[in-house]
């Protein structure tokens, strides 16, 4: 299992512009329409940027991620006072597990998998395993909400690369290579992070990251959800209720385990 120690240390700095509030709003709209949960599992929770606000809103949350380093950051954020500020404190349990075979003491009311986490499953059998396991981990009537990058979005990354960030405390060079046959993209990133310690003040630490994502045909995803037992309630795009079109960047699925 690869270590994300260095990447986890800068993850929140790099992701501060991500639309976490929009993911939360999308989940709320789904729950308002199809049933409000008490317990939620956040698959691929990373550093807790969705799990922690959910718990602060009063939900019983399970944050699951494959990376111990990401979970360590998430746990530190929660234990440093996030819970004490909650008007209606919920709870979080952090678990290092694989979304393809995650397991909890009892089924939950809803499962989330946002921020294109499912695109990191690069073989079809991995996606179907995650769908089956999520079906098994939900109560009857439980909702499964997730988003994925549309195939066209991975093409855009390849067309628009390289990407460069150059700020006082951090810089990166991000390049991509796209395989159209597999609809798979390799991201190569080189980071330079300013050292804050007295010994390293003024110096920059360099490290590299490689990430691979694969897009899937949305019709295939819908069929695999149905094969796992889910009822697909809604397919939409880019945080709206609108049906996806050719320009969609993120595809959202709302699925329910029948009662």
Phi and psi in degrees as a GROMACS rama.xvg file:
@    title "Ramachandran Plot"
@    xaxis  label "Phi"
@    yaxis  label "Psi"
@TYPE xy
-73.8  152.722  UNK-2
-92.2088  137.322  UNK-3
-110.636  24.1805  UNK-4
-56.6474  -50.3433  UNK-5
-70.0354  -41.2327  UNK-6
-66.1262  -40.2897  UNK-7
-61.0431  -32.7036  UNK-8
-68.4622  -22.0598  UNK-9
-116.863  2.27048  UNK-10
-56.9759  -49.654  UNK-11
-65.7739  -33.4223  UNK-12
-64.6459  -39.4373  UNK-13
-77.2477  -27.7417  UNK-14
-102.549  12.1404  UNK-15
-65.9182  -19.3112  UNK-16
-93.3898  0.781953  UNK-17
-69.4026  149.445  UNK-18
-82.9774  58.7321  UNK-19
-59.9087  -38.3819  UNK-20
-62.2467  -34.2657  UNK-21
-71.5338  -37.5278  UNK-22
-62.365  -42.9976  UNK-23
-61.7689  -43.4676  UNK-24
-64.1994  -40.5595  UNK-25
-62.2355  -44.7575  UNK-26
-60.888  -43.3362  UNK-27
-60.8527  -42.4989  UNK-28
-63.281  -40.631  UNK-29
-63.5099  -46.0419  UNK-30
-66.4979  -37.7086  UNK-31
-61.3919  -35.1872  UNK-32
-82.8403  -38.4466  UNK-33
-114.276  -3.97074  UNK-34
130.212  123.396  UNK-35
-79.5211  127.575  UNK-36
-84.9777  163.38  UNK-37
-103.348  -34.4505  UNK-38
-120.176  139.412  UNK-39
-137.464  138.013  UNK-40
-109.266  130.783  UNK-41
-105.186  104.009  UNK-42
-85.0887  127.48  UNK-43
71.8063  47.6823  UNK-44
-71.6441  -15.305  UNK-45
58.6787  -129.653  UNK-46
-92.5103  18.2608  UNK-47
85.0918  20.1377  UNK-48
-72.8017  -12.2223  UNK-49
-110.023  -41.2457  UNK-50
-60.0843  -42.8063  UNK-51
-65.9805  -48.8142  UNK-52
-59.3783  -34.5049  UNK-53
-62.5564  -45.6792  UNK-54
-65.0071  -37.7388  UNK-55
-64.6073  -22.4655  UNK-56
-87.2324  -1.47815  UNK-57
107.429  0.684539  UNK-58
-79.9599  153.175  UNK-59
-88.6472  113.921  UNK-60
-117.858  140.954  UNK-61
-116.165  118.97  UNK-62
-100.385  115.185  UNK-63
-114.87  130.316  UNK-64
-149.709  152.434  UNK-65
-77.8298  -21.4922  UNK-66
-95.3915  117.499  UNK-67
-63.6601  -32.0839  UNK-68
-68.4983  -42.5735  UNK-69
-62.4379  -43.8762  UNK-70
-64.3489  -34.9987  UNK-71
-63.0888  -40.676  UNK-72
-65.2611  -45.0401  UNK-73
-60.3329  -45.8279  UNK-74
-62.3371  -40.961  UNK-75
-63.6163  -40.2332  UNK-76
-64.0148  -42.8647  UNK-77
-67.2709  -44.6429  UNK-78
-76.0937  -15.3311  UNK-79
-79.6772  -1.52216  UNK-80
137.262  -1.9129  UNK-81
-58.7275  -40.8176  UNK-82
-69.6226  -34.8323  UNK-83
-64.9457  -24.1513  UNK-84
-89.3626  -2.77823  UNK-85
-72.0389  127.934  UNK-86
-67.3048  -32.3509  UNK-87
-132.116  80.5174  UNK-88
-58.7407  130.496  UNK-89
-99.1905  -146.458  UNK-90
-148.01  155.806  UNK-91
-135.036  138.019  UNK-92
-121.329  122.912  UNK-93
-93.851  131.948  UNK-94
-135.406  129.593  UNK-95
-87.661  101.053  UNK-96
-145.135  165.736  UNK-97
-94.612  133.301  UNK-98
-65.1373  -13.3784  UNK-99
-80.1978  -18.1791  UNK-100
-148.707  38.6412  UNK-101
-67.7366  155.981  UNK-102
-151.215  136.151  UNK-103
-122.517  164.73  UNK-104
-59.916  -32.0853  UNK-105
-151.062  159.888  UNK-106
-62.4769  151.616  UNK-107
-109.977  168.463  UNK-108
-82.0648  -27.5813  UNK-109
-153.231  148.653  UNK-110
-124.309  137.133  UNK-111
-118.821  146.128  UNK-112
-148.336  83.3404  UNK-113
-102.322  -177.78  UNK-114
61.4957  41.4344  UNK-115
49.4733  32.0818  UNK-116
-61.9525  -35.2863  UNK-117
-65.7789  -22.5905  UNK-118
-65.7589  -16.1647  UNK-119
-79.3873  -8.03338  UNK-120
-86.9794  106.949  UNK-121
-98.8924  7.6107  UNK-122
-128.099  140.478  UNK-123
-55.1115  -37.3907  UNK-124
-67.0036  -24.7653  UNK-125
-70.139  -40.4643  UNK-126
-64.0291  -46.4063  UNK-127
-65.1019  -34.0731  UNK-128
-64.8544  -41.9411  UNK-129
-64.163  -39.914  UNK-130
-64.5552  -44.8806  UNK-131
-63.9053  -43.8705  UNK-132
-66.523  -36.8033  UNK-133
-67.6223  -39.8808  UNK-134
-57.6699  -45.1257  UNK-135
-67.3026  -27.4175  UNK-136
-88.0639  0.630499  UNK-137
-104.892  151.485  UNK-138
-71.7615  157.858  UNK-139
-56.2719  131.306  UNK-140
88.9855  -3.16168  UNK-141
-70.1035  148.119  UNK-142
-102.297  141.493  UNK-143
-118.763  116.994  UNK-144
-117.869  129.449  UNK-145
-153.303  161.274  UNK-146
-129.366  153.904  UNK-147
-138.664  154.824  UNK-148
-66.6673  134.862  UNK-149
-67.9198  149.843  UNK-150
-51.5324  -39.6917  UNK-151
-62.9419  -31.3215  UNK-152
-66.7107  -37.5194  UNK-153
-65.3422  -36.3368  UNK-154
-62.0169  -40.2587  UNK-155
-62.6867  -42.5803  UNK-156
-54.9318  -46.5808  UNK-157
-65.302  -37.1463  UNK-158
-71.2096  -33.7977  UNK-159
-93.5417  -13.8782  UNK-160
-67.0103  156.231  UNK-161
-84.2467  159.944  UNK-162
-112.558  140.747  UNK-163
-131.457  135.144  UNK-164
-121.384  130.849  UNK-165
-138.841  93.6959  UNK-166
-124.268  170.316  UNK-167
-60.6463  -39.8812  UNK-168
-99.0041  -16.0353  UNK-169
-154.586  146.488  UNK-170
-144.891  152.734  UNK-171
-150.377  157.573  UNK-172
-120.662  123.687  UNK-173
-123.393  118.982  UNK-174
-119.786  158.691  UNK-175
-135.819  149.269  UNK-176
-133.65  124.329  UNK-177
-109.807  134.609  UNK-178
-107.146  103.139  UNK-179
-66.8925  -26.615  UNK-180
-67.3319  -39.8769  UNK-181
-95.4669  -5.39947  UNK-182
51.8676  48.668  UNK-183
-126.358  140.807  UNK-184
-127.852  137.719  UNK-185
-104.186  123.755  UNK-186
-102.188  127.17  UNK-187
-117.55  121.986  UNK-188
-125.739  135.393  UNK-189
-116.436  121.149  UNK-190
-106.295  149.523  UNK-191
-131.552  113.514  UNK-192
-118.07  127.13  UNK-193
-66.2806  131.293  UNK-194
-79.3116  136.695  UNK-195
-100.499  -16.897  UNK-196
-69.8973  156.511  UNK-197
-59.9332  -38.8791  UNK-198
-66.7557  -32.22  UNK-199
-110.296  10.4911  UNK-200
-54.6589  131.439  UNK-201
87.5916  -8.36795  UNK-202
-99.6899  160.219  UNK-203
-120.442  133.263  UNK-204
-91.7058  129.594  UNK-205
-103.085  135.884  UNK-206
-150.649  162.825  UNK-207
-121.922  149.018  UNK-208
-132.824  143.983  UNK-209
-129.538  128.696  UNK-210
-131.501  140.734  UNK-211
-121.988  132.795  UNK-212
-129.629  150.837  UNK-213
-130.798  136.25  UNK-214
-95.607  155.274  UNK-215
-130.238  148.083  UNK-216
-59.7139  129.412  UNK-217
-61.5961  -31.2059  UNK-218
-65.9305  -39.3447  UNK-219
-63.5513  -42.633  UNK-220
-60.1835  -43.0379  UNK-221
-62.9119  -40.2031  UNK-222
-65.9507  -37.5423  UNK-223
-70.7608  -35.0233  UNK-224
-61.2003  -46.1472  UNK-225
-63.6499  -39.2238  UNK-226
-64.5405  -31.2478  UNK-227
-76.3924  -12.9891  UNK-228
114.86  -4.97095  UNK-229
-76.4475  152.003  UNK-230
-99.4489  120.433  UNK-231
-82.2896  113.484  UNK-232
-87.9163  -33.0776  UNK-233
-158.03  140.289  UNK-234
-124.434  127.036  UNK-235
-147.506  -175.954  UNK-236
-139.616  141.079  UNK-237
54.375  48.9603  UNK-238
69.744  11.9745  UNK-239
-112.727  176.047  UNK-240
-92.2807  3.169  UNK-241
-73.7926  145.271  UNK-242
-63.2423  143.758  UNK-243
-62.8126  143.965  UNK-244
-121.992  -172.451  UNK-245
-65.0253  -21.2404  UNK-246
-95.3968  0.855939  UNK-247
-60.8362  139.89  UNK-248
-97.4637  -46.6394  UNK-249
-117.531  132.836  UNK-250
-103.023  128.228  UNK-251
-109.247  138.118  UNK-252
-121.789  137.369  UNK-253
-121.378  114.514  UNK-254
-127.324  152.573  UNK-255
-132.276  138.39  UNK-256
-79.7838  121.363  UNK-257
-58.6504  148.865  UNK-258
